[in-house]
């Protein structure tokens, strides 16, 4: 089960991210990295507005029965965040 914090809901709306895309990245990420005590699911995608490649990063905490989404954001700095 995936739960969204109110903060995450607000960030998705404010950043005009597709909720479906955020859920897809969280459910089937190209990569998961650990940062501090949280996990970050991330996937590259072509931004439909500009056609440029971006990285969608979804920060979450894994709980016993679910994933609690903390926030989501996109960045063009793919090299900075992608782990080989």
Number of C-alpha atoms within 10 A of each C-alpha: 8 14 13 14 13 11 12 20 16 14 16 16 11 9 11 10 15 11 13 9 13 23 14 13 23 25 13 13 18 12 16 19 14 11 9 6 8 13 19 24 22 26 23 19 15 12 14 8 6 8 9 10 15 17 20 26 24 23 23 24 14 13 10 6 8 11 18 17 25 20 20 25 17 18 13 14 11 16 9 8 14 15 9 5
